Amino acid sequence: MDSTEGQQQASHSGLAIASLVIGVVSLVSMLVWTIMGMAVSVVGILFGVFAIGMIRKQKTPGIGLAKAGLFCNIVALVVPLVTVLVILFM
């Protein structure tokens, strides 16, 4: 008899994982394709917000992944935006 038999494995939220993956992709793409990185990060922000809401409602694991994804996506959106605004108004 296996020691893990009878224990239920809780899986992380798919939206949380997607938000984190999109966040990492956005951070990399903001360095190469600024507008594309910003557009992708908006999708990642939406995924992160929805994931946090679903995780809190269903009490499933993955809140850390969702928050990390949300943070990465916000950084990938704000940094290029601030950079463009500074360049325009200097």
C-alpha positions as CSV (number, residue, x, y, z in Angstrom):
1,M,0.0,0.0,0.0
2,D,1.4,3.3,-1.1
3,S,1.6,6.1,1.6
4,T,0.0,8.6,-0.8
5,E,-2.9,6.4,-1.5
6,G,-6.1,7.9,-0.3
7,Q,-4.7,11.4,-0.2
8,Q,-6.1,13.9,-2.6
9,Q,-3.5,16.0,-4.5
10,A,-4.7,19.6,-4.7
11,S,-3.8,21.2,-8.0
12,H,-3.0,24.9,-8.5
13,S,-5.2,27.2,-10.5
14,G,-4.7,27.1,-14.2
15,L,-5.3,30.8,-14.4
16,A,-2.6,31.4,-11.8
17,I,-0.1,29.4,-13.7
18,A,-1.1,31.1,-17.0
19,S,-0.7,34.6,-15.3
20,L,2.8,33.7,-14.1
21,V,3.9,32.4,-17.4
22,I,2.5,35.4,-19.2
23,G,4.2,37.6,-16.7
24,V,7.6,36.1,-17.4
25,V,7.0,36.3,-21.1
26,S,5.9,40.0,-20.7
27,L,9.0,40.9,-18.8
28,V,11.2,39.4,-21.5
29,S,9.2,40.8,-24.4
30,M,9.1,44.3,-22.9
31,L,12.8,44.5,-23.5
32,V,12.5,43.5,-27.1
33,W,9.0,44.4,-28.2
34,T,7.7,47.2,-25.9
35,I,4.2,47.5,-27.3
36,M,3.7,43.7,-27.6
37,G,5.0,43.2,-24.0
38,M,2.5,45.8,-22.8
39,A,-0.4,44.2,-24.7
40,V,0.4,40.7,-23.4
41,S,0.8,42.0,-19.8
42,V,-2.8,43.4,-19.9
43,V,-4.0,39.8,-20.6
44,G,-1.8,38.5,-17.8
45,I,-3.2,41.1,-15.4
46,L,-6.7,40.0,-16.2
47,F,-5.7,36.3,-15.7
48,G,-4.1,37.2,-12.3
49,V,-7.1,39.1,-11.0
50,F,-9.5,36.4,-12.1
51,A,-7.2,33.7,-10.6
52,I,-7.0,35.5,-7.2
53,G,-10.8,35.8,-7.1
54,M,-11.4,32.2,-8.0
55,I,-8.7,30.9,-5.6
56,R,-10.2,32.9,-2.7
57,K,-13.7,31.8,-3.6
58,Q,-12.9,28.1,-4.0
59,K,-10.1,28.0,-1.4
60,T,-7.7,26.2,-3.7
61,P,-3.9,26.6,-3.7
62,G,-2.0,28.9,-6.0
63,I,-2.5,32.3,-4.5
64,G,1.2,32.9,-4.5
65,L,1.5,32.0,-8.2
66,A,-1.4,34.4,-9.0
67,K,0.2,37.2,-7.0
68,A,3.6,36.7,-8.6
69,G,2.0,36.6,-12.1
70,L,0.1,39.8,-11.3
71,F,3.2,41.5,-10.0
72,C,5.3,40.5,-13.1
73,N,2.5,41.7,-15.4
74,I,2.1,45.0,-13.7
75,V,5.9,45.7,-13.8
76,A,5.9,44.7,-17.5
77,L,3.1,47.2,-18.2
78,V,4.3,50.1,-16.0
79,V,8.0,50.2,-16.8
80,P,7.7,50.7,-20.5
81,L,4.8,53.1,-20.0
82,V,6.8,55.3,-17.7
83,T,9.8,55.1,-19.9
84,V,7.8,56.3,-22.9
85,L,6.2,59.1,-20.9
86,V,9.6,60.2,-19.6
87,I,11.1,60.2,-23.2
88,L,8.1,62.2,-24.5
89,F,8.1,64.9,-21.9
90,M,11.8,65.4,-21.4
